[in-house]
Amino acid sequence: MPCSPIRRRVAWRIWSRALITAQSSLRPARTLSFVRTNDTPEVGVELGLAGQADALRKGAVSSVELVEASLDAVRRQESLGAFRVVREAAVEEAREADKRLAEGERLPLLGVPVAIKDDTDIEGETTPFAVAGDHEPVKRDGEVVRKLRAAGAIVVGKTTTCEIGLWPFSESPEYGIARNPWNPEYTPGGSSGGSAAAVAAGMVAGAVGSDGAGSIRIPAAWTGLVGIKPQRGRVSGYPHTDPFNGITVWGPLARSVKDAALMLDVLSGSHPEDVYQVGRPVLPFVDATRREPGRLRIAVSYRTAFGVSGKLDPEIRAAVERISRRLTELGHKVFPADPDYGLVGLGLIPRGTAGVADWLDAMPNPRPEARTEAEARIGRVLGKRLLPLAKRMDPYLQKKVGRIFRFADVVLTPTTAQPPLKVGAFDGAGYQKTQSGVAAACPYAWTWNVLGWPGVNVPAGFTKSGLPIGAQLLGHDSDEATLISLAAQLEAVERWTERRPR
């Protein structure tokens, strides 16, 4: 059905109200230093996912040792609030993995401890997604967990998030607060902040997050990690066949590009009932970390989508400019150019608000915060009515924004406009104040969720007060391999894996 003038005016009012901008005031973090690792790290989380898997195959360490070390790290750093659920059953699963290894079985992550976000089903645990309610343990694993288990991974727990993944912080009245390992007074980001905190603090070498408006890339930026938002449909969220109406996809957070690519290989693949289907890549993504990307054309952009603005912190701009110079030194053609976003926000708001309403309405006796209920109310009243229009806009928006790929292979932008927010920055704030503040702090990531295309956060340095900064590498349809190859090349000279919070 064509979009009537009335519908266009209604859509415009929703979009402009929900994405009204405001500047967030931030106090400086205390000064922190980072630790450079030895050339030969001890067997454990320092090895990363790939290194742990290799050590297990060689018999240099047991799965029980790795899992117990992971659980011990979680207990010792409990004050960071990274986990909502810690699975002591993981130790018994590790014993079984050791038996399988001893019998000669080989799988990509057999015996390796990992974590999942609390929007993901694992048999025997609840999935409250940070909302209070009468939740029952689920009876079967979600597709993400099924694939992790099929690869031999041991899930040690479920990580902290915010209600229905709405915000770039991981705090909720019912399930607590995730804090940033670089400075616990600050958030690790959101909504996959618990997963990011767990990896940054060395509790696990890799974790799964989900990204509906930057929720992998934002916490990766604010904790100094690699975070990959895959192509829409690349990773199945089943039993959610169209998560948040096409804007959300699950993906990895890790210290290194290789580890993130390895986890993405494990997670990749569509479920037969998924609305969006993407075939497996011809070559594993981990192979892309071993090959040179070639000389790429990289467009650097600081522009935000129309109607969404936030004051770009000078330190973040300087960090992205430094990364662009580094890319030039690596032989790439780097130049300023902006994607033409058009009214891309009209593709986000109906999907997001309707998705929140659907998730909340499926819960048993939910008791959400007022601002979560406000988002769901917009979704029920208007979001669902405008959802068909939002989806019909996809080809138009992809064509309009995609014009930049006629003369660029990759787009480089800041991941966020502001450094990490203070924990509790929006305590007591209503829906509109929270929405405006977070839109100003994080205006760069969500456009690629509407388009469905891949993006990778890479560490870009630190503020003067010691807080991590990130930059985004944004790609065209299904082109994760180019982004991964470029990120790996950058990692080799930036050496961000050597930086650890004290």
N, C-alpha and C positions, 0 to 999 in steps of 0.2 A: 504494500500500500504506500502511495506517495506520502511524504512528510508534509502535513498541512502547516500553514503559518502559525496556528495556535500551538501545535506540537513543537514547532521550532522555538517559539517564545518560551514555552514551558521548559524545554530542554536547556535553553540558554540560561534561564533563571536558576535551575538546579545546578548547572555546571559552574556558573559564576559564584553562586553562594557557597558551594562546597569547596571551591578552590581559591577563595579570596585570600590574598597574601598578607603576611605580616612578618615583621622581623622578630627573631628570637634573641633575647638578651642572654649572653653566656658569660659566666665568670671564668677566669683562666684556671686550668688544671695545675696541680702541683707538678714540678719538674720531675721527669722520670728518665732513667737511662735504659739502654737495652744491652742485652748480653750477647756476645758473639760466641757461637758454639765452637768446639774443637773440630779439627778436620776429621777425627774418627769418633763420632758420638757413641755413647753407650747404647746397647740394644734397648729399645723402648720407643717412646713416642718421638724422640729426636730423629729416628729413622724415617718417620712418615709412614703412610699407608703402604707404599710400594716396598720400602725397606723392611718394614715389619713382616710383610708377606714373604719376602725373600729370606729373611732370617728364620722364619718358621719352616719354610721348605728345606732349608739347609740344616735344621735341627739346632741352630745357635740359641734358640729361646723356645719356650713352650707357650702355648696359647694361655694356659692357666697363669703363667707369670705375667704375660701382657695384660690380661683381663684384671688380675688382682692389683697390678700396678695402676691401671686405669681407675679402678674403684677406690683405691687408696688416695689417688690424686683428687678424685671428686670429694671424698670425705675431708681431706686436708684443706680444701678450698671451698668448703660448703658456703662460706660467707658470700661468695660470688653469685650464688643462686642460679647457677647454670642449668641445673637439672630439677625437674618436677618429680620425676620417678627415677629411682636407681634400681636396676634389676640384679638382685643378688643371684638370681637363677642363671645369670651370665657365666658364673664360675663353673657350674655343672655343664653348661653348653660348651665351655672351653675345654673341659676334660674330654668331652666327646670329640671335639675338633682335634685334640692331640692324638686320640686313637686313630682317627681317620688319616691324619698326617703320617702316623707311624705305619699305617697299612699302605702308604704310597699314593693316597688320593691327593690330587692337586687341583685347586680352584683359585681364582684371582685373589680372594681375600680370606681364604680358609684360616680361621683362628684369630683374625684381626678384630680388635674392639672398635666399634663406631657408635655414634649417637644419632637419634632421630628427633625431629621437632614434634611438639605435642599436638600437631594437627594430623598426625599419621597413626593409623591403626596398627597395634601389635596385639596379638592374641593374649587375652588374660588381663589386659590393662584398659583403663578408660581413656577416652579421647575428648577431654573437656574443652580443648582449645581455649583455655584460660577462663572459661565462663563457669561460674557456680551453677550447679544443677544436680539433679538426681541421676547421675551418669552410671551406666552399667558397664562392666568389662566387655570388650568386644570379643566375638567368638572366632574371628579369623584375622590373619594378617592382611594389611593393605598391600597393594602391588609393590610399593616401594620396599617394604620389609620383606615381602616374598622374594624379591630380586636380590636383596642384600643376603638373605639366608641362602639362596641358591648359589651365591658366590662364596659362601662359607663364612661371612662376617658374623660377629657376635655383637648384638645390640645391648649396650650396657645401660641405656636409659633413654628417657624422653626429656627433651629440653624445654626450658621456660620460654614463654611467648607472651603476647598481649591478647586481649579478647578479640577473637576472630581475625587476628592478624592485621588489625586496622592501622597500627601506628608504628613509627620508626623508633620505638622503645619497647622493651619487653618487661612490662610491669602490669600486674592486675591485683585487685583487692583480695581475691580468693587464693591465688597461687604464687604470690610474691614477686620478687624483683630480681632480674638478672643484672649484674654489674660488670663493668669493663675491667679486664685484668690489667690494663695499662694504668688505670686510675679508677678505683671502685666508686668514687663520687660521681662518675659519669656512666651513661648507658652504653652498652655494647651495640646499641642499635636495635632495630626490629623490622619485621616481627620475628626474624630468626635469630634474635639476640642471644638466646641461651646456647644455641648450636655454635655461634661464633665465639662466645665466651669459653665454651668447653674446649674448642680447638686452640684458641689463642693462649689459654692457660695451661695447655699441655695435658688435659684430661683424656683426650682422644686425639688421634692424628687426623681424623676426618669426620665430618658430620653432614647430615642432610638438612637442608632448609627448604622453604618454599618462597616463591617470589611472585606477588600479584601486583606490586607497584614499586618494586625495588627491595623487597624484603630479604633477599640473599645479598644483593650488592651493597646495600647501605650498611648492614652490620659487618660485612667483609671490609668495607672502607674504614669503618670506625674501630676495627680491631687488628688491622694490618694483615689481612688474609686475602687469598684468591677465592672469589665466589663466582660461580657460573650460573647465569640464568639461561637455560637451554631454549632452543626453538620450541614454540608451542606444539604440544603433542609428542615431543621427543621422549619425555618421561611420563609414564602413566601415573595418574593420581587415583586410580581405581581403588575403592568403590565409587569415587567421584568421577563421573564420566565426562563432565564439562566443568571443571573446578572454577568457580567464580566466573562462569560464562566465558571462559576462554582467556582470561588474563593471568591466571595462576599456573605455574609449573614448578615442579620440585627439582632441586639440583644440589650440587656439592659445595661445601666450604672446607678449605684445606690450606696448609701453609704454602705448598708448592703447586705449580701448574700441573706437574706430572701426577701428583696425588689427586688433584681435582679431576683431571682427565680420566684417571683410572676409575674413580668412583662414578663419573658420568657414563663410562662404558658399561659399568655394572648395572646402572639404573636405566639405561636406554631401552626403549621398546614400548610399543603401544599395546594396550589391551583391546581385544576385539570389540568391546562395547564403547570404547572411547569415541567422543565426537570428533576429535582431531587425531588423525593417523599420520605418523611419520615413520618411514622405513629406516632401518639401521644404516649407519654410514658404511660406505664401501670399505674404508679402513678404520680400525679402532682410533678413538680420539687420542689415546696415549701415544700412538705413532706420530701424531702431529707435533708432539713435544720434542721429537727427535730430529725433525727436519726444519731446515731454514724456510722462513715464509716467503723468501724472494723480496724483491724491491716493491713495496706497497705504496699506494697513494693514500695518505691519511689526512682526513679533514678534521681540523681542531675547531670545536664550537663551544661557545659559552652561552649561547642563546637558549632560552626556555620557551616552552610552548605558549601560545597566545593566551593571555589572561592569568598566567601563573608566573610569578616572579619572586625572587628572593635575593637579598643582597649577598653577592658572592664574597665570601671571606677572602681578604687579600692573600692570606697564607695558602689557601686552597688554590687560588688562581696561580700563584707563583709555583706551587708544586706541579700543577698540570703543565704549565709552561716549561718547567724543567724536564718533565717526561717527554714533552714534544721535542725539545732539543736533543734529548737522548735518542729518540727515534730517528732524528735527522742524522745524528752521528752513526747510527746503525745502517745508514744508507737509504732510508725511506724518504719519499717525497712528502713533506709535511707542510700544510698550508691552511689558512683560515677559510672556513666555509660552514654555512649553517643549513641544516635540514629545514625544509618548508613544512612545518607541522600542521598548518591549517587549524581546523577546529578539532584536533585530536582528542581534546578533553571530553567531547560528546561521545566518544567511544569508550571512555573509562567509567564515568559516573553511573550510568544505568547498570553496567556489568557488576561494578563493585558493590553498589548498594543492594541490588537484587541478590547478589551472592551472599552478602551478610544476612539478609532476611531469610534466605533459604537455609543457611547453616543454623541460624538461631532457631528457626521454626521446627527444625528436625530434632532439636535437643529435648530431653525430658525435663520439664519444669525448669527452664533456664532462669537465672537471676543475674542478668547482665548489668553493667554500669549504665547510667542514664545516657551517656554519649554513644554507647554501642546500640542501645535501643533506638536512639534518634536516627542513627544510620540505617538500621533495619526498617524503621517506619518510612523513611524516604524510599527505600527499596520496595516496600510493599505497595505504597500509594502510587509512586511515579516510576521508580526504576524498572519494574517489570513491564510497565506499559511501553516504556521507551527502549526496552531491550532489543526487540526486533530491528528497530532503526539503527541502534548502535552496531549490531552485527552486520547489517547491510552496508554500513559505511566502510567495512574492512577493505574491500578492493580499492575504493577511492583513496583512502588514507595511505594504504601501502603504495599505491602508484605515486601519490603526491610526495610523500616523504622519501620514497625509494628513488626519486630522481637524483638524489645526491650520489647514488652508487653508479651513475653514468660516468662520473669523473673521480670517484673515491672508492677505495676497497674497504676502508674502515673509518668510522667516526670516533674521535677521541673527545670526551667531555669530562668535567668533574663528575664524580658520583653523587656528591652532596654539595650544597651551597655553604653549609656550616660544619664546623667540627662537631664531635659528639656532644649531645645535649647532657645537661645535668640530670642525674636520677631525680625523679619527682618534679621535673620542670613543668609538667602539666597536671600535677595533683590538684584536684578540685576544679579544674577548668571544665567548662561546658563543651558541647559538641563544636560549636562554631569557632570558639577560641582555639581549641585543640586543632581542628582542621586547618585553620588559617596558619597557625604557628608551624605545624609540621610541613605544610605545603611550601612555606617560605624556606624552611631548613633543607627540604629534600625535593626540589623541583625538577631534577634531571632524569631520574630513573624510570618513571612510570610510563613514559611515552612508548618505550619499546615493549611494554606489556600489552598495550593496545594493539600494536603492530604484530606482536607474536614472535618477533625476531630475537636472536641470541645477543647476550651481552656478558662481558666479563669484567669484574672489578679487579684491578691490580693495585698493590700498595704503591703510594706515590711519595711517601716520606712522613714527616711529623711536623706538628705545630711547634712553636718555640717552647710551649709548655709540655711537650712530650706526648701529645695525642695523635694517633694515626690519621692519615689522610689517604683517600683513594681516588683513582681515576678510572673511567669506564672506557673499554674498547667495545664498540657497538658494531654489529655486523648485519649483513643482508640475510635474506631467507635461508635458513638451514646451513649457515656458513660458520658453525662453531669451530671447525678445524682451522680456518684462517686466524680466528681470534686466539685460539689456543697456541698455535705455532708462534704468533707474534708475542703473546704473553710470555711464553717460554724463553724466547730470545731476549726479551726485556729482563726477565728474572736472572738470566745468566750474568748480566752486567750490573743489575741493581742489587742482587744478592740479599733480597728481603727475607729469605728463609733463615738467615743468621741472626735476625733480630727477635728478641724475646722480652716480654715484660718481666720485671723483677717481682 
